[in-house]
Amino acid sequence: MTSAPSARPTSPFVRPTTPATRPDLRGTFGMVGSTHWIATASAQAVLERGGNAFDAAVAGAFVLHVVEPHLNGPGGDMTGVFVTADEPAHPRVLVGQGPAPAAATIEHYRSEGLDLVPGSGALAAAVPGSVDAWLLLLRDHGTWDLGDVLAYAIGYARDGHPVLERVTGTLRTVAGLFRDHWPTSAAHWLPDGEVPAPGTIITNPEYADLLDAVVAAGAGGTDRATAIDLARAAWRERVGAAVEAFVATPHRHSDGGDHAGVITAADVTAFSASYEDATTVTFRGYTVAKTGAWGQGPALLATLKILEGFDDAALDPSTELGAHTVIEAQKLALADRDVWYGDPAADDVPLTYLLSEEYAAARRALITDAASHELRPGDVPGRATPPVPVLRTEYATSAPAGSLPGAPGSGAAAGVGEPTVPAPGVGEPTVPAPGVGEPTVPAPTTEPDSPEHTGATRGDTCHIDVVDRWGNMVSATPSGGWLQSSPTVPGLGFCLGTRLQMTWLDEASPSALTPGRRPRTTLTPTLVLRDGEPVIALGSPGGDQQDQWQLLFLLRVLVGGYTPQQAIDAPALHTTSFPGSFWPRTWTPGGAVVEDRLGDDVITALEGRGHVVTRAGDWALGRLSAVTRDPATGLLGAAANPRGAQGYAAGR
């Protein structure tokens, strides 16, 4: 495979019908793709100054904390998958997903009158993991000193950057919540009590001061590694103390009630990011690398194994047959995700069997010409199948009007009695597609009236991919801690994440809320290898849709012969026929969301097969970026998503 292959004349896939929105970048020096042009430019600047892919990725990631605060933050989490030039055949996972705090017990949450972990507020916070993970990666695989890497983020936080229209749109939805219930957020994000206009230069001096202090803490180190470890310790100490003091005061959560958080300084200081070997399968001669079953990544691998048994012609998402086959395979893999995946002891998740050829064949046999409206997890020999999650098409709450974060009168999304969409700040934030206007709430993909179903591009997080001239390659998905997830913590300039909403208050579930265990995250970057060499790093924001959109890319590039940019631009689709990973965890049986560019004939045919289709607009789904490498020639490539008008690739 080359870094930007031309569509093969012999491919049975439909050829791209429109010109690419952007060129497939090609070069031999280094490439970056990310969800914000400033982060891409910062990472490329590091490469230009002699840094490697890991230096560049860390610099870009800290910039993302500053310039996309509605999509990620330092109080959130991240996962990455990477290879080094020294060990190109050995993909590794960077684990930046923190666990549940020690006091986050099912009993405590039930005692607060909850049947789900809230989608916003400190009770939803896992231990922050993102910053420690990035610093660990920099220590072990980067080459630059910490101060040089963080200089880009510190500069944008202290001196300012033009605020995105998407940020101001998010702020408009939560302004009432901030004023009425989260005063520290109002003080930080609403200067003079008003939402800043798009393009206004905004700053975050508290965060700049914190990063300066962290860099200074490492100044006494005798070498680079020691300096970074001292900085990591300083981060944990300062953040832990500030968080524990702040969350002790009850504040508004997405259920409409006021609760205190349970996270403590001890929880924060006890966390240390780590590495583990990637989980892999082979597909059409390629090796695809993902996280373990504490993330949703293996669901993509399971889908690929199911699809591998079909002819190429049945795998084209642009056709009726291909779209149907892909959607049905995804339903089966996601049903297993929701029943089997979680973070108990590794041997408690039968992942080897779930990714086996034998099991894939059995699952493949369940796919018929008609759309399934059932949640169909599979059985594992010798194991009792865990219970199916609660299946709701709506979620009712008794919270009075105005009490939900963002409710009418304070920004809410739904009316009194039975709001069926979550309020701003819960679930995963949305980035509207160009031309469809600002969404009023970041609603779940499972609700038919959610912004995504009216053309909004989900962007729960950020993404960054980097490849350098030496062959180092990294794909990473930072998320959580977005500005609308919980109140801003004084002295830090950011808030906590909400990843615990992905756990269940059900002791029988592998994803049960359990102190010290990681929530089964949706963050799922991807690395692809061929003959023991990395050839693609890719990823996308999008919560439950991240792997679904990446699957389309992989099929079109690896099987259909599309170039990366052609694959990113091609019409996207996904299923919503499973319980959402985010509050209020509803689903749409048989649901399929498609871009209108898929075509009336294909969409009508899918409806004829029984799919409950929602048209999302022409350019509404997916925010992928990717970098590529051809081991035979050293040719590098990059591509980025035009939807949402934020992502860019750069390189030479």
Buried (B, 14 or more C-beta within 10 A) or exposed (E): BBBBBEBEEEBBBBEBEEEBBBEBBBBBEBBBBBBBBBBBBBBBBBBEEEBBBBBBBBBBBBBBBBBBBBBBBBBBBBBBBBBBBEEBEBBBBBBBBBBBBBEBBBEBBEEBEBEBBBBBBBBBBBBBBBBBBBBBBBBEBBBBBBBBBBBBBBBBBBEBBEBBBBBBBBBBBBBBBBBBBBBBBBEBBBEEEEBBEEEBEBBBEBBBBBBBEBBEBBEEBEEBEEBBBBBBBBBBBBBBBBBBBBBEEBBBBBBBBBBEBBBBBEBBBBBEBBBEEBBBBEBBEBBBBBBBBBBBBBBBBBBBBBBBBBEBBBBBBBBBBBBBBBBBBBBBBBBBBBBBBBBBEEEEBBBEBBBBEEBBEBBBEBBEEEBBBEBBBBEBEEEEEBEBBBEBEEBEBEBEBBBBBBBBEBBBBBEBEEBBBBBBBBBBBBBBBBEBEBBBBBBBBBBBEBBBBBBBBBBBBBBBBBBBBEBBBBBBBBBBBBBBBBBBBEBBBBBBBBBBBBBBBBEEBBBBBBBEBBBBBBBBBBBBBBEEBBBBBBBBBBBBBBBBBBBBBBBBBBBBBBBBBBBBBBBBBBBBBBBBBBBBBBBBBBBBBBBBBBBEEBBEBBEEBBBBBBBBBBBBBBBBBBBBBBBEEBBBBBBBBBBBBBBBBBBE
